[in-house]
């Protein structure tokens, strides 16, 4: 996969010689109903609350290995507050921008706390280059390229993350990102690029459902990842994209990426704990893949492929997400797959959900009730290859969520 990415770079890179700078899109402003804004400072807030109706069971509960991995089956319909965030922003002449998200939430250990979800300081330089320092998503998140008409909206479009999102870009990392975009001699075609140097995320676990059962491997923001540290294994990321507008209503966008770092000792230990029979000391850690997007008027098609290698564990994640906006209602379907292979071990070990192949069909309807009020309704049909021929787990779920921006 790495060789394919290098070929992709070689094909696009020569176009930089003929590039001309154009405006680089900045981070979307999270405005709200209160409009708390004065001069160069603004303050917004977001509240997500809703109804969760999950399925769940203990048929193949993960109870061995790492004690930090819980299997907390809560098969009950409940109302809950999913997110409460305050969003301060500073904008100095569109050259220096400060953006932060302070989020209050209940963690899996049921402790209520407030933490810095995001915090970035961006500098917009001549020739439409930029440098951004702070805590932010990996730049492979659809937040940085997918279409969404809702102001300040959730670019993944659903409350529940795609499987790729949970595994690879749900959590933020601390570091520096640089990039820019350049027109290729015409206004309808431009090349863009990004590069990052970050602390790197830890290898840990999370669930693809809101019910905390049957976890997958996840790139996790551990507290130690958010400290300034010039030692240890850093993650280097590069990406190159091309966007073309065929007309006012038809655009196509593609973006290839590659990340390289090393597994820390605790990451290797985690794999040994949660995968039965794992004993490799290989510390290779790589992510590569491509994002693709096609927009035709009110129709949007977004897709992402990620290949990941962590020691002797290889994963291939793909999701395809068509959506259509009809008046103020967006209809969405998402097909997700994640294939897992561990060198020297059989596939789909029943005692380790981290090795299961996953497939999810997601159906959603988002209603824009007001400019700052979004009503989400979604159902996720989850299918797994558990390695147990006579046992199927039950973990589908329905979620109805109201998002308010203030």
ZILIN-V995878 format. One record per backbone hydrogen bond with DSSP energy under -1.0 kcal/mol. NH is the residue of the N-H (numbers start at 1). CO is the residue of the C=O. E is the energy in kcal/mol with one decimal. If there is no record, write none. Layout:
[[NH:CO:E] [NH:CO:E]]
This chain:
[[5:1:-2.0] [6:2:-2.2] [7:3:-2.0] [8:4:-2.0] [9:5:-2.2] [10:6:-2.2] [11:7:-1.8] [12:8:-1.6] [13:9:-3.0] [15:12:-1.5] [16:13:-2.1] [17:14:-1.3] [18:15:-1.3] [19:16:-1.8] [20:183:-3.2] [22:181:-1.1] [31:29:-1.4] [33:405:-1.5] [34:406:-1.2] [37:35:-1.4] [38:41:-3.1] [41:38:-2.5] [42:89:-2.3] [43:36:-2.7] [44:87:-2.1] [46:85:-2.5] [47:404:-2.6] [48:83:-2.8] [49:402:-2.2] [50:80:-2.5] [51:400:-3.0] [52:78:-2.8] [53:398:-3.1] [55:396:-2.9] [61:58:-1.2] [69:66:-1.4] [72:212:-2.0] [76:74:-2.0] [78:52:-2.3] [80:50:-2.4] [82:48:-2.0] [83:48:-1.8] [85:46:-2.6] [86:102:-2.5] [87:44:-3.5] [89:42:-2.6] [90:98:-2.4] [91:40:-2.7] [92:96:-2.9] [95:92:-2.3] [96:92:-1.4] [97:122:-2.3] [98:90:-2.6] [99:120:-2.4] [100:88:-1.5] [101:118:-2.5] [102:86:-2.9] [103:115:-2.4] [104:84:-3.0] [105:113:-2.3] [107:111:-2.0] [110:107:-2.5] [113:105:-2.2] [115:103:-2.4] [117:101:-2.3] [117:115:-1.0] [118:101:-1.3] [119:135:-2.3] [120:99:-2.9] [121:133:-2.7] [122:97:-3.2] [123:131:-3.0] [124:95:-2.7] [125:129:-2.6] [130:179:-2.4] [131:123:-2.1] [132:177:-3.3] [133:121:-2.4] [134:175:-2.4] [135:119:-2.5] [136:173:-2.1] [141:138:-1.9] [144:141:-2.0] [145:142:-1.8] [146:142:-3.1] [153:150:-2.2] [157:154:-2.0] [166:162:-2.3] [167:163:-2.4] [168:164:-3.0] [169:165:-1.2] [170:165:-1.6] [173:136:-2.6] [175:134:-2.1] [176:197:-2.3] [177:132:-3.0] [178:195:-2.9] [179:130:-1.8] [180:193:-1.7] [182:191:-3.1] [183:20:-3.5] [184:189:-2.3] [189:186:-1.1] [190:243:-2.5] [191:182:-3.0] [192:241:-2.1] [193:180:-2.4] [194:239:-2.2] [195:178:-2.6] [196:237:-2.7] [197:176:-2.4] [198:235:-2.3] [199:174:-2.4] [202:220:-2.5] [204:218:-3.0] [206:216:-1.7] [213:211:-2.2] [216:206:-3.1] [218:204:-2.3] [219:167:-1.9] [220:202:-3.5] [222:220:-1.3] [225:222:-1.7] [226:223:-1.3] [235:198:-2.6] [236:260:-2.4] [237:196:-2.6] [238:258:-2.4] [239:194:-2.3] [240:256:-2.1] [241:192:-3.5] [242:254:-2.4] [243:190:-2.6] [244:252:-2.7] [245:188:-3.2] [246:250:-1.9] [247:250:-1.6] [251:295:-2.2] [252:244:-2.7] [253:293:-2.6] [254:242:-2.1] [255:291:-2.4] [256:240:-2.6] [257:289:-2.3] [258:238:-2.3] [259:287:-3.4] [260:236:-2.2] [261:285:-2.4] [263:283:-2.9] [268:264:-1.9] [269:265:-2.2] [270:266:-1.9] [271:267:-2.1] [272:268:-2.0] [273:269:-1.9] [274:270:-2.3] [275:271:-1.8] [278:275:-2.2] [285:261:-1.1] [286:309:-2.2] [287:259:-2.1] [288:307:-2.2] [289:257:-1.9] [290:305:-1.8] [291:255:-3.0] [292:303:-2.6] [293:253:-2.8] [294:301:-2.5] [295:251:-2.7] [296:299:-2.7] [297:249:-3.4] [299:296:-2.4] [300:323:-2.7] [301:294:-2.8] [302:321:-2.1] [303:292:-2.6] [304:319:-2.2] [305:290:-2.3] [306:317:-2.7] [307:288:-3.5] [308:315:-3.0] [309:286:-2.3] [310:313:-3.0] [311:284:-2.9] [313:310:-2.2] [314:341:-3.1] [315:308:-2.5] [316:339:-2.2] [317:306:-2.9] [318:337:-2.4] [319:304:-2.0] [320:335:-2.1] [321:302:-3.3] [323:300:-2.6] [324:331:-2.5] [325:298:-2.3] [326:329:-3.4] [329:326:-2.3] [330:366:-2.9] [331:324:-2.8] [332:364:-2.5] [333:322:-2.2] [334:362:-2.3] [335:320:-2.5] [336:360:-2.7] [337:318:-2.5] [338:358:-2.2] [339:316:-2.5] [341:314:-2.7] [343:312:-2.5] [345:342:-2.1] [348:355:-1.1] [352:349:-2.1] [355:352:-1.9] [356:353:-1.1] [358:338:-2.9] [359:383:-2.4] [360:336:-2.2] [361:381:-2.3] [362:334:-2.8] [363:379:-2.6] [364:332:-2.5] [365:377:-2.7] [366:330:-2.7] [367:375:-3.0] [368:328:-3.0] [369:367:-1.4] [370:373:-1.8] [373:370:-1.6] [374:403:-2.4] [375:367:-2.9] [376:401:-3.5] [377:365:-1.1] [378:399:-2.6] [379:363:-2.7] [380:397:-2.7] [381:361:-3.0] [383:359:-3.3] [385:357:-2.1] [391:388:-1.8] [397:380:-1.7] [398:53:-2.2] [399:378:-2.7] [400:51:-2.7] [401:376:-2.5] [402:49:-3.7] [403:374:-3.4] [404:47:-2.9] [405:372:-2.0] [406:45:-2.5]]
